[in-house]
Amino acid sequence: MSRALPKYDKRRVAVIGGAAAVVLSGAVIAGSALAGTPARSDGAAGARTLASPGTITCPDVASRLPVVPASAKAEVDRDLALLQTQIKEANTRLAATVGQGGPNFADNAILGPLKDKRVATVNRIATAIGRTAAKPAGLDALAPCTLDAGGGGASTGAAPNTPAAQQPGGGDAADGNTGAGTITCPDVASRLPAVPASAKAEVDRDLALLQTQIKEANTRLAATVGQGGPNFVDNAILGPLEDKRASTIDRIAIAIGRASAKPTGLDSLAACTLTP
């Protein structure tokens, strides 16, 4: 037969049970409070920032165009679609490089190259329209894009204690821009056919611009020694330079093509290299 517990045992059980209930209630309350309040540590804030890098948005070009001639419609439509593809690719890259580089990584490695690509594409649109109608002006003002909040500007930099944030001489930064070497590019002038007199002034201006672009890239190379990760020079210097050169070379070919056969294959001269 089961024996009834003594009175003092029953009281002890009751006290123990009550204490357990208080502890559990306290745990629930504390858990609820933690779940309902933002984390205060910088590390947690950084984690949330890096998880939401924001979104790149760009001015709409299609709505700013004049009436597109029928002869240019197919070309313009292709380039308008390309503008959307460029934005999508930039947002994909933004998400894939969270936590990389320094505080200007998104500007240098994503927004800058995107702007250069958009300038080239927008210029082609204006040129296509201008062949049979008045060439629209000022479209290049629509090239720059912005990084909207959702991680904000802070998301473009590296989180504290990540390798990309280390000082020169340690971690990935040491594998970034070491400052060694010079940027060199293929010579465009020597690859051109005879330039018509009507295009000479424009072509000369763009050839001079190509030299300026190389000089600016080498200046930036020297100014960013020790910055970024292992792909910093490619992403922040050589990539944007190639996009600028592609746009300038395309203008040269178009200028020549107005009065004679348009040269082809010049775009292969856009890419530059870092030589020791």
Accessible surface in RSA format (square Angstrom, percent):
REM  Atomic radii and reference values for relative SASA: ProtOr
REM  Chains: A
REM  Algorithm: Lee & Richards
REM  Probe-radius: 1.40
REM  Slices: 20
REM RES _ NUM      All-atoms   Total-Side   Main-Chain    Non-polar    All polar
REM                ABS   REL    ABS   REL    ABS   REL    ABS   REL    ABS   REL
RES MET A   1   240.94 124.8 156.76 103.7  84.17 200.4 129.66 110.2 111.27 147.4
RES SER A   2   116.72  98.6  80.90 108.0  35.82  82.5  54.82 116.7  61.89  86.7
RES ARG A   3   195.22  82.0 166.45  84.9  28.77  68.5  78.59 107.4 116.63  70.7
RES ALA A   4    83.71  77.0  58.35  90.0  25.36  57.7  69.49  97.9  14.22  37.7
RES LEU A   5    97.06  54.1  86.41  61.8  10.65  26.8  86.73  60.9  10.33  27.8
RES PRO A   6    44.78  32.6  31.90  29.1  12.89  46.8  44.78  37.0   0.00   0.0
RES LYS A   7   165.71  80.8 160.06  98.2   5.65  13.4 103.66  93.3  62.05  66.1
RES TYR A   8   119.13  55.6 115.10  65.5   4.03  10.5  77.50  58.2  41.63  51.3
RES ASP A   9    30.23  21.2  29.37  29.2   0.87   2.0   8.28  19.5  21.95  21.9
RES LYS A  10   117.49  57.3 109.48  67.2   8.01  19.1  61.45  55.3  56.04  59.7
RES ARG A  11   147.50  61.9 143.80  73.3   3.70   8.8  72.91  99.7  74.59  45.2
RES ARG A  12   143.19  60.1 137.35  70.0   5.84  13.9  45.44  62.1  97.74  59.2
RES VAL A  13    91.31  60.1  88.69  80.3   2.62   6.3  89.69  77.9   1.62   4.4
RES ALA A  14    69.20  63.6  48.76  75.2  20.45  46.5  59.98  84.5   9.22  24.4
RES VAL A  15   107.25  70.6  98.87  89.5   8.38  20.2 105.64  91.8   1.61   4.4
RES ILE A  16   107.07  60.9 104.40  77.8   2.67   6.4 106.39  76.6   0.67   1.8
RES GLY A  17    40.78  50.3   0.00   N/A  40.78  50.3  34.15  93.7   6.64  14.9
RES GLY A  18    36.79  45.4   0.00   N/A  36.79  45.4  34.30  94.1   2.49   5.6
RES ALA A  19    55.78  51.3  46.65  72.0   9.13  20.8  53.18  74.9   2.60   6.9
RES ALA A  20    49.09  45.1  41.72  64.4   7.38  16.8  48.39  68.1   0.70   1.9
RES ALA A  21    52.88  48.6  47.95  74.0   4.93  11.2  51.90  73.1   0.98   2.6
RES VAL A  22   107.31  70.6 103.08  93.3   4.23  10.2 105.66  91.8   1.64   4.5
RES VAL A  23   104.16  68.5  96.18  87.1   7.99  19.2 102.14  88.7   2.03   5.5
RES LEU A  24   119.67  66.6 119.47  85.5   0.20   0.5 119.54  84.0   0.12   0.3
RES SER A  25    58.49  49.4  52.63  70.2   5.86  13.5  28.97  61.7  29.52  41.4
RES GLY A  26    35.08  43.3   0.00   N/A  35.08  43.3  30.85  84.7   4.22   9.5
RES ALA A  27    62.55  57.5  44.38  68.5  18.17  41.3  52.93  74.5   9.62  25.5
RES VAL A  28   101.51  66.8  93.99  85.1   7.51  18.1 100.45  87.3   1.05   2.9
RES ILE A  29   121.36  69.1 118.20  88.1   3.17   7.6 120.62  86.9   0.74   2.0
RES ALA A  30    51.90  47.7  45.47  70.2   6.43  14.6  51.69  72.8   0.21   0.5
RES GLY A  31    35.33  43.6   0.00   N/A  35.33  43.6  30.35  83.3   4.98  11.2
RES SER A  32    70.71  59.7  54.80  73.1  15.91  36.6  39.07  83.2  31.63  44.3
RES ALA A  33    54.17  49.8  42.82  66.1  11.35  25.8  53.84  75.8   0.33   0.9
RES LEU A  34   138.36  77.1 126.08  90.2  12.27  30.9 126.22  88.6  12.14  32.7
RES ALA A  35    93.07  85.6  50.11  77.3  42.96  97.7  62.89  88.6  30.19  80.0
RES GLY A  36    65.66  81.0   0.00   N/A  65.66  81.0  34.76  95.4  30.90  69.2
RES THR A  37    78.71  56.0  68.87  69.8   9.84  23.5  60.05  80.7  18.66  28.2
RES PRO A  38   105.55  76.9  89.03  81.2  16.52  60.0 100.03  82.6   5.52  34.3
RES ALA A  39    49.46  45.5  28.22  43.5  21.24  48.3  38.72  54.5  10.75  28.5
RES ARG A  40   232.35  97.6 197.91 100.9  34.44  82.0  77.73 106.2 154.62  93.7
RES SER A  41    66.87  56.5  54.29  72.5  12.58  29.0  52.82 112.5  14.05  19.7
RES ASP A  42   119.26  83.5 109.55 109.0   9.72  23.0  32.29  76.0  86.97  86.7
RES GLY A  43    53.69  66.2   0.00   N/A  53.69  66.2  40.76 111.9  12.93  29.0
RES ALA A  44    31.76  29.2  21.38  33.0  10.38  23.6  28.44  40.1   3.32   8.8
RES ALA A  45    40.39  37.1  38.58  59.5   1.81   4.1  39.08  55.0   1.31   3.5
RES GLY A  46    16.01  19.7   0.00   N/A  16.01  19.7  15.53  42.6   0.48   1.1
RES ALA A  47    61.18  56.3  48.91  75.5  12.26  27.9  54.81  77.2   6.37  16.9
RES ARG A  48   124.72  52.4 115.70  59.0   9.02  21.5  75.72 103.5  49.00  29.7
RES THR A  49    35.98  25.6  31.07  31.5   4.90  11.7  11.12  14.9  24.86  37.6
RES LEU A  50    36.83  20.5  33.70  24.1   3.13   7.9  33.81  23.7   3.02   8.1
RES ALA A  51    86.68  79.7  47.85  73.8  38.83  88.3  59.80  84.2  26.87  71.2
RES SER A  52    49.14  41.5  46.34  61.8   2.80   6.4  28.84  61.4  20.30  28.4
RES PRO A  53    20.69  15.1  20.69  18.9   0.00   0.0  20.69  17.1   0.00   0.0
RES GLY A  54    16.27  20.1   0.00   N/A  16.27  20.1   4.12  11.3  12.16  27.2
RES THR A  55    70.74  50.3  70.52  71.5   0.22   0.5  39.12  52.5  31.62  47.8
RES ILE A  56     2.91   1.7   0.69   0.5   2.22   5.3   0.69   0.5   2.22   6.0
RES THR A  57    58.86  41.9  54.41  55.2   4.45  10.6  48.64  65.3  10.22  15.4
RES CYS A  58    26.24  19.8   0.00   0.0  26.24  61.7   2.88   7.3  23.36  25.2
RES PRO A  59    54.71  39.9  38.49  35.1  16.22  59.0  50.68  41.8   4.03  25.0
RES ASP A  60    77.02  53.9  63.12  62.8  13.89  32.9  38.08  89.6  38.94  38.8
RES VAL A  61     4.84   3.2   1.79   1.6   3.05   7.4   1.79   1.6   3.05   8.3
RES ALA A  62    52.30  48.1  38.14  58.9  14.16  32.2  38.36  54.0  13.94  36.9
RES SER A  63    86.46  73.1  47.51  63.4  38.95  89.7  49.87 106.2  36.60  51.3
RES ARG A  64   150.15  63.0 127.24  64.9  22.90  54.5  35.71  48.8 114.43  69.4
RES LEU A  65    27.60  15.4   5.25   3.8  22.34  56.2   5.62   3.9  21.98  59.1
RES PRO A  66    63.03  45.9  43.50  39.7  19.52  71.0  58.04  47.9   4.98  31.0
RES VAL A  67   138.25  91.0 121.45 110.0  16.80  40.5 128.08 111.3  10.17  27.6
RES VAL A  68    39.37  25.9  21.93  19.9  17.44  42.0  21.93  19.1  17.44  47.3
RES PRO A  69    26.15  19.1  15.06  13.7  11.09  40.3  26.01  21.5   0.15   0.9
RES ALA A  70    96.47  88.7  69.13 106.7  27.35  62.2  72.78 102.5  23.70  62.8
RES SER A  71    90.21  76.2  45.36  60.5  44.85 103.3  55.32 117.8  34.88  48.9
RES ALA A  72     4.60   4.2   2.41   3.7   2.19   5.0   4.60   6.5   0.00   0.0
RES LYS A  73   114.36  55.8 114.36  70.2   0.00   0.0  83.74  75.4  30.62  32.6
RES ALA A  74    66.07  60.8  56.26  86.8   9.81  22.3  63.43  89.3   2.64   7.0
RES GLU A  75    47.04  27.0  46.17  34.9   0.87   2.1  15.21  29.4  31.83  26.0
RES VAL A  76     1.49   1.0   1.47   1.3   0.02   0.0   1.49   1.3   0.00   0.0
RES ASP A  77    62.90  44.1  56.50  56.2   6.40  15.1  27.08  63.7  35.81  35.7
RES ARG A  78   156.92  65.9 146.86  74.9  10.07  24.0  75.23 102.8  81.70  49.5
RES ASP A  79    11.82   8.3  11.82  11.8   0.00   0.0   0.36   0.8  11.46  11.4
RES LEU A  80    35.59  19.8  33.67  24.1   1.93   4.8  34.02  23.9   1.57   4.2
RES ALA A  81    59.17  54.4  50.05  77.2   9.12  20.7  56.84  80.1   2.32   6.2
RES LEU A  82    66.12  36.8  62.86  45.0   3.26   8.2  65.73  46.2   0.40   1.1
RES LEU A  83     3.00   1.7   3.00   2.1   0.00   0.0   3.00   2.1   0.00   0.0
RES GLN A  84   109.83  61.4 105.40  77.0   4.43  10.6  46.14  98.2  63.68  48.3
RES THR A  85    59.97  42.7  56.49  57.3   3.48   8.3  33.73  45.3  26.24  39.7
RES GLN A  86    13.63   7.6  10.85   7.9   2.79   6.6   4.31   9.2   9.33   7.1
RES ILE A  87    26.88  15.3  26.88  20.0   0.00   0.0  26.88  19.4   0.00   0.0
RES LYS A  88   150.87  73.6 145.16  89.1   5.71  13.6  92.82  83.5  58.05  61.8
RES GLU A  89    94.58  54.3  87.67  66.3   6.91  16.4  41.13  79.6  53.45  43.6
RES ALA A  90     9.83   9.0   3.80   5.9   6.03  13.7   9.39  13.2   0.44   1.2
RES ASN A  91    38.03  26.2  32.68  31.6   5.35  12.9  21.57  51.9  16.46  15.9
RES THR A  92    87.98  62.6  80.14  81.2   7.85  18.7  68.20  91.6  19.78  29.9
RES ARG A  93    74.28  31.2  69.84  35.6   4.45  10.6  41.38  56.5  32.91  19.9
RES LEU A  94     8.87   4.9   7.82   5.6   1.04   2.6   7.82   5.5   1.04   2.8
RES ALA A  95    63.13  58.0  47.24  72.9  15.89  36.1  47.46  66.8  15.66  41.5
RES ALA A  96    75.89  69.8  41.86  64.6  34.03  77.4  53.17  74.9  22.72  60.2
RES THR A  97    10.89   7.7   7.40   7.5   3.49   8.3   5.94   8.0   4.95   7.5
RES VAL A  98    49.23  32.4  24.22  21.9  25.01  60.3  27.13  23.6  22.10  59.9
RES GLY A  99    12.15  15.0   0.00   N/A  12.15  15.0   6.62  18.2   5.53  12.4
RES GLN A 100    83.34  46.6  82.58  60.4   0.76   1.8  26.26  55.9  57.08  43.3
RES GLY A 101     1.22   1.5   0.00   N/A   1.22   1.5   0.16   0.4   1.06   2.4
RES GLY A 102    24.71  30.5   0.00   N/A  24.71  30.5  21.51  59.0   3.21   7.2
RES PRO A 103   112.30  81.8  98.53  89.8  13.77  50.0 100.32  82.8  11.98  74.5
RES ASN A 104    86.31  59.5  84.50  81.7   1.81   4.4  10.38  25.0  75.93  73.4
RES PHE A 105    12.72   6.4  10.39   6.4   2.33   6.1  11.83   7.2   0.89   2.5
RES ALA A 106     2.23   2.0   2.23   3.4   0.00   0.0   2.23   3.1   0.00   0.0
RES ASP A 107    78.61  55.1  73.10  72.8   5.51  13.0  20.94  49.3  57.67  57.5
RES ASN A 108    34.77  24.0  28.94  28.0   5.83  14.0   5.00  12.0  29.77  28.8
RES ALA A 109     5.12   4.7   0.22   0.3   4.90  11.2   0.22   0.3   4.90  13.0
RES ILE A 110     5.53   3.1   1.60   1.2   3.94   9.5   3.87   2.8   1.67   4.5
RES LEU A 111    23.77  13.2  21.69  15.5   2.08   5.2  21.92  15.4   1.86   5.0
RES GLY A 112    25.47  31.4   0.00   N/A  25.47  31.4  24.55  67.4   0.91   2.0
RES PRO A 113    15.31  11.2  15.31  14.0   0.00   0.0  15.31  12.6   0.00   0.0
RES LEU A 114     5.36   3.0   3.25   2.3   2.11   5.3   4.77   3.4   0.59   1.6
RES LYS A 115    90.48  44.1  90.30  55.4   0.19   0.4  37.16  33.4  53.33  56.8
RES ASP A 116    18.10  12.7  16.48  16.4   1.62   3.8   1.78   4.2  16.31  16.3
RES LYS A 117    84.39  41.2  80.27  49.3   4.12   9.8  38.66  34.8  45.72  48.7
RES ARG A 118     1.88   0.8   1.88   1.0   0.00   0.0   0.00   0.0   1.88   1.1
RES VAL A 119    32.80  21.6  32.80  29.7   0.00   0.0  32.80  28.5   0.00   0.0
RES ALA A 120    13.68  12.6  11.63  17.9   2.05   4.7  13.14  18.5   0.54   1.4
RES THR A 121     1.06   0.8   1.06   1.1   0.00   0.0   0.00   0.0   1.06   1.6
RES VAL A 122     0.42   0.3   0.42   0.4   0.00   0.0   0.42   0.4   0.00   0.0
RES ASN A 123    40.66  28.0  39.90  38.6   0.77   1.8  14.13  34.0  26.53  25.6
RES ARG A 124    69.20  29.1  67.42  34.4   1.78   4.2  29.02  39.7  40.18  24.4
RES ILE A 125     0.00   0.0   0.00   0.0   0.00   0.0   0.00   0.0   0.00   0.0
RES ALA A 126     5.37   4.9   5.37   8.3   0.00   0.0   5.37   7.6   0.00   0.0
RES THR A 127    15.90  11.3  13.72  13.9   2.18   5.2   8.72  11.7   7.17  10.8
RES ALA A 128     1.56   1.4   0.00   0.0   1.56   3.6   0.00   0.0   1.56   4.1
RES ILE A 129     0.47   0.3   0.47   0.4   0.00   0.0   0.47   0.3   0.00   0.0
RES GLY A 130    27.57  34.0   0.00   N/A  27.57  34.0   4.25  11.7  23.33  52.2
RES ARG A 131   140.30  58.9 102.82  52.4  37.48  89.2  63.92  87.4  76.38  46.3
RES THR A 132    86.56  61.6  48.26  48.9  38.30  91.3  58.69  78.8  27.87  42.1
RES ALA A 133    48.31  44.4  26.12  40.3  22.20  50.5  40.29  56.7   8.02  21.2
RES ALA A 134    89.47  82.3  66.98 103.4  22.49  51.2  78.55 110.6  10.93  28.9
RES LYS A 135   115.30  56.2  91.42  56.1  23.87  56.8  56.73  51.1  58.56  62.4
RES PRO A 136    20.90  15.2   6.20   5.6  14.71  53.5  16.44  13.6   4.46  27.7
RES ALA A 137    98.53  90.6  65.16 100.6  33.37  75.9  71.27 100.4  27.27  72.2
RES GLY A 138    49.44  61.0   0.00   N/A  49.44  61.0  31.95  87.7  17.50  39.2
RES LEU A 139    12.33   6.9  10.39   7.4   1.94   4.9  10.51   7.4   1.82   4.9
RES ASP A 140    80.19  56.2  71.85  71.5   8.34  19.7  13.33  31.4  66.86  66.7
RES ALA A 141    75.69  69.6  49.70  76.7  26.00  59.1  60.15  84.7  15.54  41.2
RES LEU A 142    10.73   6.0  10.73   7.7   0.00   0.0  10.73   7.5   0.00   0.0
RES ALA A 143     0.00   0.0   0.00   0.0   0.00   0.0   0.00   0.0   0.00   0.0
RES PRO A 144    58.45  42.6  52.88  48.2   5.57  20.2  53.74  44.4   4.70  29.2
RES CYS A 145    13.94  10.5   0.29   0.3  13.65  32.1   0.73   1.8  13.21  14.2
RES THR A 146    83.64  59.5  81.51  82.6   2.13   5.1  73.09  98.2  10.54  15.9
RES LEU A 147    35.17  19.6  10.12   7.2  25.05  63.0  10.12   7.1  25.05  67.4
RES ASP A 148    58.28  40.8  54.05  53.8   4.24  10.0  23.38  55.0  34.91  34.8
RES ALA A 149    93.05  85.6  64.51  99.6  28.54  64.9  65.57  92.3  27.48  72.8
RES GLY A 150    40.45  49.9   0.00   N/A  40.45  49.9  32.32  88.7   8.13  18.2
RES GLY A 151    16.57  20.4   0.00   N/A  16.57  20.4   8.82  24.2   7.75  17.4
RES GLY A 152    18.98  23.4   0.00   N/A  18.98  23.4  18.53  50.9   0.45   1.0
RES GLY A 153    56.33  69.5   0.00   N/A  56.33  69.5  35.56  97.6  20.77  46.5
RES ALA A 154    82.16  75.5  52.18  80.5  29.97  68.2  65.29  91.9  16.86  44.7
RES SER A 155     4.72   4.0   0.01   0.0   4.71  10.9   0.00   0.0   4.72   6.6
RES THR A 156    16.19  11.5  10.76  10.9   5.43  12.9  10.17  13.7   6.01   9.1
RES GLY A 157    10.41  12.8   0.00   N/A  10.41  12.8   9.67  26.5   0.74   1.7
RES ALA A 158    24.50  22.5   1.27   2.0  23.23  52.8   1.54   2.2  22.96  60.8
RES ALA A 159    16.12  14.8  11.18  17.3   4.94  11.2  16.11  22.7   0.02   0.0
RES PRO A 160    94.28  68.7  75.78  69.1  18.50  67.2  83.59  69.0  10.70  66.5
RES ASN A 161   152.56 105.2 110.50 106.8  42.07 101.3  38.51  92.7 114.06 110.2
RES THR A 162    34.30  24.4  32.96  33.4   1.34   3.2  34.11  45.8   0.20   0.3
RES PRO A 163    68.38  49.8  68.38  62.3   0.00   0.0  68.38  56.5   0.00   0.0
RES ALA A 164    16.38  15.1   8.64  13.3   7.74  17.6   8.64  12.2   7.74  20.5
RES ALA A 165    46.51  42.8  21.36  33.0  25.15  57.2  28.90  40.7  17.61  46.7
RES GLN A 166    80.51  45.0  65.81  48.1  14.70  35.0  31.29  66.6  49.23  37.3
RES GLN A 167   139.32  77.9 132.42  96.8   6.89  16.4  59.55 126.8  79.76  60.5
RES PRO A 168    86.90  63.3  64.58  58.9  22.32  81.1  64.94  53.6  21.96 136.5
RES GLY A 169    72.28  89.1   0.00   N/A  72.28  89.1  34.88  95.7  37.40  83.8
RES GLY A 170    26.83  33.1   0.00   N/A  26.83  33.1  26.07  71.5   0.76   1.7
RES GLY A 171    42.23  52.1   0.00   N/A  42.23  52.1  23.66  64.9  18.57  41.6
RES ASP A 172    54.87  38.4  54.87  54.6   0.00   0.0   0.65   1.5  54.23  54.1
RES ALA A 173     2.49   2.3   1.90   2.9   0.59   1.3   1.90   2.7   0.59   1.6
RES ALA A 174    43.75  40.2  27.56  42.5  16.20  36.8  33.75  47.5  10.00  26.5
RES ASP A 175    92.19  64.6  75.35  75.0  16.84  39.8  18.31  43.1  73.88  73.7
RES GLY A 176    11.14  13.7   0.00   N/A  11.14  13.7   0.56   1.5  10.58  23.7
RES ASN A 177     1.13   0.8   0.83   0.8   0.30   0.7   0.19   0.5   0.94   0.9
RES THR A 178    87.34  62.1  60.17  61.0  27.17  64.8  53.15  71.4  34.19  51.7
RES GLY A 179    30.76  37.9   0.00   N/A  30.76  37.9   4.36  12.0  26.40  59.1
RES ALA A 180    66.76  61.4  52.53  81.1  14.24  32.4  61.31  86.3   5.45  14.4
RES GLY A 181    28.41  35.0   0.00   N/A  28.41  35.0   5.26  14.4  23.15  51.8
RES THR A 182    70.03  49.8  69.70  70.7   0.33   0.8  38.27  51.4  31.76  48.0
RES ILE A 183     2.27   1.3   0.00   0.0   2.27   5.5   0.00   0.0   2.27   6.2
RES THR A 184    62.33  44.3  57.92  58.7   4.41  10.5  53.29  71.6   9.04  13.7
RES CYS A 185    26.50  20.0   0.00   0.0  26.50  62.3   3.04   7.7  23.47  25.3
RES PRO A 186    53.24  38.8  37.45  34.1  15.79  57.4  49.49  40.9   3.75  23.3
RES ASP A 187    76.98  53.9  63.11  62.8  13.87  32.8  38.16  89.8  38.82  38.7
RES VAL A 188     4.91   3.2   1.95   1.8   2.96   7.1   1.95   1.7   2.96   8.0
RES ALA A 189    52.03  47.8  37.59  58.0  14.44  32.8  38.07  53.6  13.96  37.0
RES SER A 190    87.48  73.9  47.91  63.9  39.57  91.2  49.91 106.3  37.57  52.6
RES ARG A 191   138.19  58.0 115.83  59.0  22.36  53.2  34.62  47.3 103.57  62.8
RES LEU A 192    27.34  15.2   4.94   3.5  22.40  56.3   5.38   3.8  21.95  59.1
RES PRO A 193    62.82  45.8  43.80  39.9  19.02  69.1  58.04  47.9   4.77  29.7
RES ALA A 194    96.51  88.7  68.87 106.3  27.64  62.9  80.83 113.8  15.68  41.5
RES VAL A 195    47.85  31.5  23.21  21.0  24.64  59.4  23.83  20.7  24.01  65.1
RES PRO A 196    25.43  18.5  13.38  12.2  12.04  43.8  25.43  21.0   0.00   0.0
RES ALA A 197    97.39  89.5  69.68 107.5  27.72  63.1  73.25 103.1  24.15  64.0
RES SER A 198    99.67  84.2  53.71  71.7  45.96 105.9  59.74 127.2  39.93  55.9
RES ALA A 199     4.53   4.2   2.39   3.7   2.13   4.9   4.53   6.4   0.00   0.0
RES LYS A 200   113.89  55.6 113.89  69.9   0.00   0.0  82.63  74.4  31.26  33.3
RES ALA A 201    66.65  61.3  56.30  86.9  10.35  23.5  63.59  89.6   3.06   8.1
RES GLU A 202    48.17  27.7  46.73  35.4   1.44   3.4  15.18  29.4  33.00  26.9
RES VAL A 203     1.24   0.8   1.23   1.1   0.01   0.0   1.24   1.1   0.00   0.0
RES ASP A 204    62.89  44.1  56.70  56.4   6.19  14.6  26.94  63.4  35.95  35.9
RES ARG A 205   155.95  65.5 145.74  74.3  10.22  24.3  74.05 101.2  81.90  49.6
RES ASP A 206    11.29   7.9  11.29  11.2   0.00   0.0   0.19   0.5  11.09  11.1
RES LEU A 207    35.42  19.7  33.39  23.9   2.03   5.1  33.81  23.7   1.61   4.3
RES ALA A 208    60.39  55.5  51.18  79.0   9.20  20.9  58.02  81.7   2.36   6.3
RES LEU A 209    65.37  36.4  61.93  44.3   3.44   8.6  64.92  45.6   0.44   1.2
RES LEU A 210     2.79   1.6   2.79   2.0   0.00   0.0   2.79   2.0   0.00   0.0
RES GLN A 211   108.72  60.8 103.83  75.9   4.89  11.6  45.57  97.0  63.16  47.9
RES THR A 212    60.53  43.1  57.21  58.0   3.32   7.9  33.91  45.5  26.62  40.2
RES GLN A 213    13.45   7.5  11.04   8.1   2.41   5.7   4.08   8.7   9.37   7.1
RES ILE A 214    27.24  15.5  27.24  20.3   0.00   0.0  27.24  19.6   0.00   0.0
RES LYS A 215   150.38  73.4 144.40  88.6   5.97  14.2  92.66  83.4  57.72  61.5
RES GLU A 216    95.07  54.6  88.15  66.7   6.93  16.5  41.30  79.9  53.77  43.9
RES ALA A 217     9.85   9.1   3.66   5.7   6.18  14.1   9.34  13.2   0.50   1.3
RES ASN A 218    37.47  25.8  31.91  30.8   5.56  13.4  20.91  50.3  16.56  16.0
RES THR A 219    86.86  61.8  79.78  80.9   7.08  16.9  67.05  90.1  19.81  29.9
RES ARG A 220    73.30  30.8  69.16  35.3   4.14   9.9  41.26  56.4  32.04  19.4
RES LEU A 221     5.91   3.3   5.91   4.2   0.00   0.0   5.91   4.1   0.00   0.0
RES ALA A 222    71.25  65.5  52.16  80.5  19.08  43.4  56.31  79.3  14.94  39.6
RES ALA A 223    76.32  70.2  41.85  64.6  34.47  78.4  53.40  75.2  22.93  60.7
RES THR A 224     5.76   4.1   5.41   5.5   0.35   0.8   5.76   7.7   0.00   0.0
RES VAL A 225    77.10  50.7  60.92  55.2  16.18  39.0  60.92  52.9  16.18  43.9
RES GLY A 226     9.16  11.3   0.00   N/A   9.16  11.3   6.24  17.1   2.93   6.6
RES GLN A 227    86.25  48.2  80.94  59.2   5.30  12.6  30.54  65.0  55.71  42.2
RES GLY A 228     4.29   5.3   0.00   N/A   4.29   5.3   0.15   0.4   4.14   9.3
RES GLY A 229    12.90  15.9   0.00   N/A  12.90  15.9   9.96  27.3   2.93   6.6
RES PRO A 230    86.56  63.1  63.38  57.8  23.17  84.2  63.39  52.3  23.17 144.0
RES ASN A 231    87.36  60.2  85.50  82.6   1.86   4.5  11.76  28.3  75.60  73.1
RES PHE A 232     8.63   4.3   6.28   3.9   2.35   6.1   7.45   4.5   1.18   3.4
RES VAL A 233    16.15  10.6  15.30  13.8   0.86   2.1  15.30  13.3   0.86   2.3
RES ASP A 234    81.73  57.2  76.11  75.8   5.62  13.3  21.83  51.4  59.90  59.7
RES ASN A 235    37.21  25.7  31.43  30.4   5.78  13.9   5.08  12.2  32.13  31.1
RES ALA A 236     4.93   4.5   0.32   0.5   4.61  10.5   0.32   0.5   4.61  12.2
RES ILE A 237     4.88   2.8   1.06   0.8   3.82   9.2   3.14   2.3   1.74   4.7
RES LEU A 238    23.75  13.2  22.09  15.8   1.66   4.2  22.41  15.7   1.34   3.6
RES GLY A 239    24.89  30.7   0.00   N/A  24.89  30.7  23.75  65.2   1.14   2.6
RES PRO A 240    14.68  10.7  14.68  13.4   0.00   0.0  14.68  12.1   0.00   0.0
RES LEU A 241     5.31   3.0   3.26   2.3   2.05   5.2   4.65   3.3   0.66   1.8
RES GLU A 242    73.35  42.1  73.26  55.4   0.09   0.2   7.94  15.3  65.42  53.4
RES ASP A 243    25.42  17.8  23.02  22.9   2.40   5.7   2.56   6.0  22.86  22.8
RES LYS A 244    82.32  40.2  78.27  48.0   4.05   9.6  36.95  33.3  45.37  48.3
RES ARG A 245     1.70   0.7   1.70   0.9   0.00   0.0   0.00   0.0   1.70   1.0
RES ALA A 246    36.67  33.7  31.60  48.8   5.06  11.5  32.08  45.2   4.59  12.2
RES SER A 247     8.42   7.1   6.65   8.9   1.77   4.1   6.28  13.4   2.14   3.0
RES THR A 248     1.34   1.0   1.34   1.4   0.00   0.0   0.00   0.0   1.34   2.0
RES ILE A 249     3.01   1.7   3.01   2.2   0.00   0.0   3.01   2.2   0.00   0.0
RES ASP A 250    38.71  27.1  34.99  34.8   3.72   8.8  14.60  34.4  24.11  24.0
RES ARG A 251    68.82  28.9  67.37  34.3   1.45   3.4  39.58  54.1  29.24  17.7
RES ILE A 252     0.04   0.0   0.00   0.0   0.04   0.1   0.04   0.0   0.00   0.0
RES ALA A 253     6.10   5.6   6.10   9.4   0.00   0.0   6.10   8.6   0.00   0.0
RES ILE A 254    21.02  12.0  18.42  13.7   2.61   6.3  19.82  14.3   1.21   3.3
RES ALA A 255     1.64   1.5   0.07   0.1   1.56   3.6   0.07   0.1   1.56   4.1
RES ILE A 256     0.00   0.0   0.00   0.0   0.00   0.0   0.00   0.0   0.00   0.0
RES GLY A 257    27.88  34.4   0.00   N/A  27.88  34.4   4.76  13.1  23.12  51.8
RES ARG A 258   148.04  62.2 106.43  54.3  41.61  99.1  68.75  94.0  79.29  48.1
RES ALA A 259    59.90  55.1  21.13  32.6  38.78  88.2  30.76  43.3  29.14  77.2
RES SER A 260    53.35  45.1  32.74  43.7  20.60  47.5  44.12  94.0   9.22  12.9
RES ALA A 261    87.86  80.8  66.79 103.1  21.08  47.9  78.22 110.2   9.64  25.5
RES LYS A 262    98.49  48.0  80.82  49.6  17.67  42.1  51.59  46.4  46.91  50.0
RES PRO A 263    20.11  14.7   6.08   5.5  14.03  51.0  16.16  13.3   3.95  24.5
RES THR A 264   125.85  89.5  98.25  99.6  27.60  65.8  69.70  93.6  56.15  84.9
RES GLY A 265    46.54  57.4   0.00   N/A  46.54  57.4  33.19  91.1  13.35  29.9
RES LEU A 266    11.55   6.4   9.85   7.0   1.70   4.3   9.99   7.0   1.56   4.2
RES ASP A 267   104.24  73.0  91.47  91.0  12.77  30.2  34.44  81.1  69.80  69.6
RES SER A 268    81.70  69.0  50.47  67.4  31.23  71.9  53.58 114.1  28.11  39.4
RES LEU A 269     8.14   4.5   8.14   5.8   0.00   0.0   8.14   5.7   0.00   0.0
RES ALA A 270     2.72   2.5   2.72   4.2   0.00   0.0   2.72   3.8   0.00   0.0
RES ALA A 271    48.69  44.8  42.97  66.3   5.72  13.0  43.00  60.6   5.69  15.1
RES CYS A 272    13.02   9.8   0.07   0.1  12.95  30.4   0.62   1.6  12.40  13.4
RES THR A 273    81.06  57.7  79.03  80.1   2.03   4.8  70.58  94.8  10.48  15.8
RES LEU A 274    67.46  37.6  41.97  30.0  25.49  64.1  41.97  29.5  25.49  68.6
RES THR A 275    47.36  33.7  46.83  47.5   0.54   1.3  41.04  55.1   6.32   9.6
RES PRO A 276   163.65 119.3 106.94  97.5  56.72 206.2 132.69 109.6  30.97 192.5
END  Absolute sums over single chains surface
CHAIN  1 A    15527.1      11988.9       3538.2       9836.2       5691.0
END  Absolute sums over all chains
TOTAL         15527.1      11988.9       3538.2       9836.2       5691.0
